[in-house]
Amino acid sequence: MLDCLVRLFGPRAAQPEHFVDKAWAVDEFARGCYGGYLPTGAWLTYGAGLRAPVGPLHWAGAETATVNAGYMDGAISSGIRAATEIAGGAGR
């Protein structure tokens, strides 16, 4: 990692003043990765349930996207989908 930093920022980057190593797997809010994980077949079996409205509640987020789930593009498209559902009165 230091070699990459030196290439990008010069020789001074080889002598960091501070270093932090984060164990994301033990973070109670992150649970180890940037996206949700479902076991084999779960997306096909339960995927629609992740975005189905429950009464007045509409779900949006990267993992509820129909395309590019788990990524920012998916989060944006699922937000647009949920807003469209709400504006159209879906789920009421």
MODELLER restraints for C-alpha pairs under 7 A, 6 or more apart:
rsr = mdl.restraints
at = mdl.atoms
rsr.add(forms.Gaussian(group=physical.xy_distance, feature=features.Distance(at['CA:2:A'], at['CA:13:A']), mean=6.96, stdev=0.5))
rsr.add(forms.Gaussian(group=physical.xy_distance, feature=features.Distance(at['CA:2:A'], at['CA:14:A']), mean=5.60, stdev=0.5))
rsr.add(forms.Gaussian(group=physical.xy_distance, feature=features.Distance(at['CA:5:A'], at['CA:13:A']), mean=5.84, stdev=0.5))
rsr.add(forms.Gaussian(group=physical.xy_distance, feature=features.Distance(at['CA:6:A'], at['CA:13:A']), mean=5.17, stdev=0.5))
rsr.add(forms.Gaussian(group=physical.xy_distance, feature=features.Distance(at['CA:6:A'], at['CA:14:A']), mean=5.91, stdev=0.5))
rsr.add(forms.Gaussian(group=physical.xy_distance, feature=features.Distance(at['CA:24:A'], at['CA:30:A']), mean=6.34, stdev=0.5))
rsr.add(forms.Gaussian(group=physical.xy_distance, feature=features.Distance(at['CA:24:A'], at['CA:31:A']), mean=6.40, stdev=0.5))
rsr.add(forms.Gaussian(group=physical.xy_distance, feature=features.Distance(at['CA:24:A'], at['CA:32:A']), mean=4.51, stdev=0.5))
rsr.add(forms.Gaussian(group=physical.xy_distance, feature=features.Distance(at['CA:25:A'], at['CA:31:A']), mean=5.08, stdev=0.5))
rsr.add(forms.Gaussian(group=physical.xy_distance, feature=features.Distance(at['CA:25:A'], at['CA:32:A']), mean=3.63, stdev=0.5))
rsr.add(forms.Gaussian(group=physical.xy_distance, feature=features.Distance(at['CA:26:A'], at['CA:32:A']), mean=6.86, stdev=0.5))
rsr.add(forms.Gaussian(group=physical.xy_distance, feature=features.Distance(at['CA:35:A'], at['CA:70:A']), mean=5.08, stdev=0.5))
rsr.add(forms.Gaussian(group=physical.xy_distance, feature=features.Distance(at['CA:36:A'], at['CA:63:A']), mean=6.32, stdev=0.5))
rsr.add(forms.Gaussian(group=physical.xy_distance, feature=features.Distance(at['CA:36:A'], at['CA:70:A']), mean=6.74, stdev=0.5))
rsr.add(forms.Gaussian(group=physical.xy_distance, feature=features.Distance(at['CA:50:A'], at['CA:64:A']), mean=5.71, stdev=0.5))
rsr.add(forms.Gaussian(group=physical.xy_distance, feature=features.Distance(at['CA:51:A'], at['CA:59:A']), mean=5.31, stdev=0.5))
rsr.add(forms.Gaussian(group=physical.xy_distance, feature=features.Distance(at['CA:51:A'], at['CA:60:A']), mean=6.88, stdev=0.5))
rsr.add(forms.Gaussian(group=physical.xy_distance, feature=features.Distance(at['CA:51:A'], at['CA:64:A']), mean=5.38, stdev=0.5))
rsr.add(forms.Gaussian(group=physical.xy_distance, feature=features.Distance(at['CA:53:A'], at['CA:59:A']), mean=6.48, stdev=0.5))
rsr.add(forms.Gaussian(group=physical.xy_distance, feature=features.Distance(at['CA:53:A'], at['CA:91:A']), mean=5.59, stdev=0.5))
rsr.add(forms.Gaussian(group=physical.xy_distance, feature=features.Distance(at['CA:55:A'], at['CA:91:A']), mean=5.94, stdev=0.5))
rsr.add(forms.Gaussian(group=physical.xy_distance, feature=features.Distance(at['CA:55:A'], at['CA:92:A']), mean=6.10, stdev=0.5))
rsr.add(forms.Gaussian(group=physical.xy_distance, feature=features.Distance(at['CA:56:A'], at['CA:91:A']), mean=6.55, stdev=0.5))
rsr.add(forms.Gaussian(group=physical.xy_distance, feature=features.Distance(at['CA:56:A'], at['CA:92:A']), mean=6.29, stdev=0.5))
rsr.add(forms.Gaussian(group=physical.xy_distance, feature=features.Distance(at['CA:58:A'], at['CA:82:A']), mean=5.99, stdev=0.5))
rsr.add(forms.Gaussian(group=physical.xy_distance, feature=features.Distance(at['CA:59:A'], at['CA:82:A']), mean=6.49, stdev=0.5))
rsr.add(forms.Gaussian(group=physical.xy_distance, feature=features.Distance(at['CA:60:A'], at['CA:78:A']), mean=5.19, stdev=0.5))
rsr.add(forms.Gaussian(group=physical.xy_distance, feature=features.Distance(at['CA:60:A'], at['CA:79:A']), mean=5.16, stdev=0.5))
rsr.add(forms.Gaussian(group=physical.xy_distance, feature=features.Distance(at['CA:60:A'], at['CA:82:A']), mean=5.92, stdev=0.5))
rsr.add(forms.Gaussian(group=physical.xy_distance, feature=features.Distance(at['CA:61:A'], at['CA:75:A']), mean=4.60, stdev=0.5))
rsr.add(forms.Gaussian(group=physical.xy_distance, feature=features.Distance(at['CA:61:A'], at['CA:78:A']), mean=5.91, stdev=0.5))
rsr.add(forms.Gaussian(group=physical.xy_distance, feature=features.Distance(at['CA:61:A'], at['CA:79:A']), mean=6.56, stdev=0.5))
rsr.add(forms.Gaussian(group=physical.xy_distance, feature=features.Distance(at['CA:62:A'], at['CA:69:A']), mean=5.29, stdev=0.5))
rsr.add(forms.Gaussian(group=physical.xy_distance, feature=features.Distance(at['CA:62:A'], at['CA:70:A']), mean=4.56, stdev=0.5))
rsr.add(forms.Gaussian(group=physical.xy_distance, feature=features.Distance(at['CA:62:A'], at['CA:71:A']), mean=5.65, stdev=0.5))
rsr.add(forms.Gaussian(group=physical.xy_distance, feature=features.Distance(at['CA:62:A'], at['CA:72:A']), mean=6.40, stdev=0.5))
rsr.add(forms.Gaussian(group=physical.xy_distance, feature=features.Distance(at['CA:62:A'], at['CA:74:A']), mean=4.90, stdev=0.5))
rsr.add(forms.Gaussian(group=physical.xy_distance, feature=features.Distance(at['CA:62:A'], at['CA:75:A']), mean=3.75, stdev=0.5))
rsr.add(forms.Gaussian(group=physical.xy_distance, feature=features.Distance(at['CA:62:A'], at['CA:78:A']), mean=6.87, stdev=0.5))
rsr.add(forms.Gaussian(group=physical.xy_distance, feature=features.Distance(at['CA:63:A'], at['CA:69:A']), mean=4.98, stdev=0.5))
rsr.add(forms.Gaussian(group=physical.xy_distance, feature=features.Distance(at['CA:63:A'], at['CA:70:A']), mean=4.97, stdev=0.5))
rsr.add(forms.Gaussian(group=physical.xy_distance, feature=features.Distance(at['CA:64:A'], at['CA:78:A']), mean=6.26, stdev=0.5))
rsr.add(forms.Gaussian(group=physical.xy_distance, feature=features.Distance(at['CA:65:A'], at['CA:74:A']), mean=4.93, stdev=0.5))
rsr.add(forms.Gaussian(group=physical.xy_distance, feature=features.Distance(at['CA:65:A'], at['CA:75:A']), mean=6.44, stdev=0.5))
rsr.add(forms.Gaussian(group=physical.xy_distance, feature=features.Distance(at['CA:65:A'], at['CA:77:A']), mean=6.58, stdev=0.5))
rsr.add(forms.Gaussian(group=physical.xy_distance, feature=features.Distance(at['CA:65:A'], at['CA:78:A']), mean=4.90, stdev=0.5))
rsr.add(forms.Gaussian(group=physical.xy_distance, feature=features.Distance(at['CA:67:A'], at['CA:74:A']), mean=6.00, stdev=0.5))
rsr.add(forms.Gaussian(group=physical.xy_distance, feature=features.Distance(at['CA:68:A'], at['CA:74:A']), mean=4.75, stdev=0.5))
